[in-house]
């Protein structure tokens, strides 16, 4: 596809909200308002396995039966989008980052033996991205964040500093 085509990789669930933002920009640009058309376009820009999974969701269908009232209820694009996002832990803002993500970044940096300012800056950017969210969401304290930053630096770098 073209480099401006919306894209999503199931290996990067945090990118799913961005995929839907780009898709909805495309809808607005093209004047697409029908929910059935939106769902059809939503599966067009993902790989075959992903599109097959998304089509199998009951919310992809135009309508369903309310089990309580036995009446037909329409499934909207928004219903389908919510169902798709629920398939990918980490795709919603409630679970965007975890302490495991932070442990991975500090562990990789510690093993990488940072030697240049560019490597240090790359570590800082990744660390900041994750910890900003963790602190803002109340999952990590500022003092703990500050202490954890240093765990990503090798002993050689500590000594050099």
N, C-alpha and C positions, 0 to 999 in steps of 0.2 A: 504494500500500500504506500501511499504518499506519506511523506514525513509529517504532515499536519493531520493525518487521519487519526482519530482516537484509537488508542491501543491499550491492552491490558494483558499482563502475564500473571497467571495464577500463582506463580512463585513469589510475587510481590503484592500481597493482599492490601498493603497500605496504599497502593496506587489505584485501587478500585474507585474510591470517591472522586479522584481526579479524572478517571475514565468517564464516569457519569457526568461530571462537570463539562468535559469536552464534548460529550455526546449531546448534552442539553444545549450547549452553545450552537452545535450543528443543527439541532432541531429548530432553534430560534432563527438561525440564518436562512434555513430552507423553508420556514413556515410550516413545519410538521407539527400538527396539533392532535392528531388521532392517536390514541393509546396503542392500538394494534400496530400502527405504522412505527411508533416509537420502539416497541418491543422488537419488531422485525429488524430495525436498524441497530438496536442494541446488541443483537447476536451476530450481526454482519461483520463486526470488526474484531472478533476474538477467534481463537483457533477452534478447530472442529470439535474437539472433546469438550471444551468449555461451552461452546454454543449448544451442544447436545445436552449438557447438564442443565443449562439455563432454560432450555425449551421444555425439559421434563418437569419443571416446577409448575404446580397447579396454577400459580398466578400468571403464568404465560398465556394460559387459555383466556379467551375473551370473557368468559363468565363461569360461574360455578353455582352450586346449590348450597344455600345456607342450611346447615344441618338442623338448626333449631326451628326455623319457620318453613323450611322446604320451598323457599322462594329463590328465584334466580338472582344472583348478585354479580355485578360486573367487577372484573379485576382490572384495576387501573395500572398504568405504567408505574406509578409510585408504589403500588402494592408489589409488583414484580421486582422493582429495583430494591425494595426493602428485603424481599425474600432472597435475592441474589447476594446482597451484602451479608446477610446472615450466614451464608455458606462459607465465609472467609473470616476466621478469627483474625483480628488485627485490622480489618477493613473499616470498622466503625471507630469513632473517636473515643469510645469508652475503653477500648483495648488497643489503642494505637501503639504504645510502647510498653515494655515490661522491664523489670530488673534483669531478666535474662538477656534482653537486648543490650543493656548497659554492660553486663558482665562480658558479653561477647566482644564489644568494642574495646573495653579496657584490657581484656585478655589478649586480643589480637595486637593491640598497640604495644603491650608489654613484651610480647614475643617478637615483634618486628624490629625491636632495637632502633628506635627513632634516632636518626643521625642528622637530618636536615631540618631547616625551619619549615620547609614545605610539608614534610612528613608530620611535624609537630602541629602545623596549622590544620592539616587534614584530620588528625586525631581530635583536635579541639572542636572542629566543626561537627563531627559525628557525635562527640560527647555532649556538646551543647544542645544539639537537636533533640537528643533523647532526654537529657536531664531537664531541659526547659519544660517539656511536656510532663515529665514525672513530678517535678516540683509544683507546677501549676495545677496539676490534678490531685495534689496532696498525697502522692504515693512515695515521695522522697523529700527529706528535709534538706535545707540549704547547707547545713554543716556536714551532713552525710555526703551530699553531692561534692562538696569541696574536698573531703577526704578521699572519696572514690576517684577523683580526677588523678591523683598522684599514683594510684595503683596501676594506671596504664603506662607509667613511665618505667623503663628498665632501671636496674641498679646502676648500670654504667652511666646513664643519663643523670640519675640522682647524684652520683659522685661528681660528675662533670659540672653540675650546677652548684 
